[in-house]
């Protein structure tokens, strides 16, 4: 059987209040960029250009989904549940330290139209990068981007397992 097709729209990408504001400011835009990239590149996700507004034209929206062979459409909220950055000295390499980025996120998808619970997915990533005594901006950027990419991919894997599971009666 062919894989089912879905449509995902990003509702919001936010950080939990427990995440330090400076770290949240670094993590949130990177997570949002990776989420948007995943939504446009995943083989089971389709774009719905010029779709009617599901709030005001629900029937027309459902007809469009059916005509395009889309199993479901979801409005996805992403929350950064944990994010941290740490520098760890390496005793065996005196001029080197390790930049450790930890990132966790939670995805919640609501059915559109209707705004009922559709799915949840959690993703985590820990990326370790060896850097010099002074951390370059590009090293920090690269490590954060890698953490965001891995965490989003992990969450998406969970989401598609849930969507593939048979619905309970």
C-alpha positions in Angstrom: 0.0 0.0 0.0 1.2 3.5 -0.8 2.1 5.7 2.2 -0.6 8.0 3.4 -0.2 11.7 2.6 -0.7 14.5 5.2 -0.5 18.3 5.3 1.2 20.0 8.2 1.1 23.7 9.0 3.3 25.3 11.7 1.1 27.0 14.3 3.9 28.2 16.6 7.3 27.4 17.9 7.8 28.4 21.5 10.0 27.6 24.5 8.8 26.4 27.9 9.3 29.0 30.6 11.9 26.7 32.3 14.2 27.1 29.3 16.6 30.0 30.0 15.6 33.1 27.9 19.0 33.5 26.2 19.2 29.8 25.3 15.5 29.9 24.1 16.4 32.8 21.9 19.1 30.7 20.3 17.2 27.5 20.0 13.7 28.6 18.9 14.5 30.0 15.5 16.7 27.1 14.7 14.0 24.6 15.6 11.4 26.6 13.6 13.7 26.5 10.5 14.2 22.8 10.8 10.5 22.1 11.3 9.6 24.1 8.2 12.4 22.3 6.3 11.0 18.9 7.5 7.5 19.9 6.5 8.5 20.8 3.0 10.9 17.9 2.3 9.2 14.9 4.0 7.9 12.5 1.3 4.5 11.9 3.1 3.8 15.6 3.5 2.1 17.7 0.8 1.7 21.4 0.4 -1.8 22.8 -0.1 -1.3 26.0 -2.1 -4.4 28.2 -2.4 -6.4 26.1 0.1 -9.6 27.7 1.5 -9.5 28.8 5.1 -10.5 25.8 7.1 -12.1 27.9 9.8 -14.6 29.6 7.5 -14.8 27.1 4.7 -14.5 23.7 6.4 -16.5 21.7 3.8 -14.5 23.2 0.9 -11.2 22.4 2.8 -12.3 18.8 3.3 -13.2 18.4 -0.4 -9.7 19.8 -1.3 -8.1 17.2 1.0 -10.1 14.4 -0.5 -9.4 15.5 -4.1 -5.6 15.6 -3.4 -5.7 12.2 -1.6 -4.6 13.8 1.7 -5.5 11.6 4.7 -5.4 14.5 7.2 -4.3 18.0 7.8 -2.8 19.2 11.0 -1.9 22.5 12.7 1.4 21.7 14.5 2.6 23.5 17.7 6.2 22.9 18.7 7.5 23.6 22.1 11.2 23.5 23.1 11.1 21.6 26.4 14.8 21.7 27.2 17.8 23.4 25.7 21.2 23.9 27.2 24.8 24.7 26.1 27.8 23.6 28.1 31.6 23.8 27.6 33.5 20.8 29.0 37.3 20.9 29.3 39.2 18.0 27.8 42.0 16.9 30.2 43.9 15.0 27.5 43.8 18.0 25.1 44.8 21.2 26.9 43.9 23.6 24.0 40.6 22.0 23.3 37.2 21.9 24.9 33.9 20.2 24.0 30.8 22.2 23.3 27.7 20.2 24.3 24.3 21.2 23.1 21.2 19.4 24.5 17.8 20.0 22.9 14.4 18.5 23.6 11.1 19.3 21.9 7.4 18.4 21.9 5.1 18.5 18.9 1.4 18.6 19.1 -0.8 18.3 16.0 -4.4 19.3 15.9 -6.8 18.1 13.1 -7.8 20.8 10.7 -10.6 21.6 10.4 -12.1 20.8 13.8 -9.1 21.5 16.0 -9.2 18.1 17.7 -6.1 16.3 19.1 -4.3 14.5 16.2 -0.9 13.4 17.4 2.1 14.2 19.7 5.8 13.6 19.1 8.9 14.1 21.2 12.4 14.5 20.0 15.7 14.9 21.7 19.3 15.5 20.6 22.7 15.8 22.3 25.4 17.1 20.0 29.1 17.3 21.1 31.6 19.3 19.1 35.3 19.7 19.9 36.3 23.4 19.8 39.3 25.5 20.7 39.7 27.5 23.8 37.7 30.3 22.2 34.4 29.1 20.7 33.8 30.5 17.2 30.4 31.7 16.2 30.3 29.3 13.3 31.1 26.3 15.6 28.2 27.3 18.0 25.8 27.9 15.0 26.7 24.6 13.4 26.3 22.6 16.7 22.9 24.3 17.4 21.7 23.6 13.9 22.8 20.0 14.1 20.9 19.6 17.4 17.8 21.1 16.0 17.9 18.9 12.9 18.3 15.7 15.0 15.6 16.6 17.5 13.1 17.5 14.8 13.9 14.3 12.9 13.4 12.3 16.1 10.1 13.9 16.8 8.9 13.4 13.2 9.7 9.7 13.4 7.5 9.4 16.5 4.7 11.4 14.8 4.6 9.2 11.7 4.6 6.0 13.9 1.5 7.4 15.6 -0.2 8.4 12.3 0.5 4.9 10.8 -1.0 3.1 13.8 -4.6 1.9 13.3 -7.2 4.1 14.8 -8.9 2.7 18.0 -12.6 2.2 17.6 
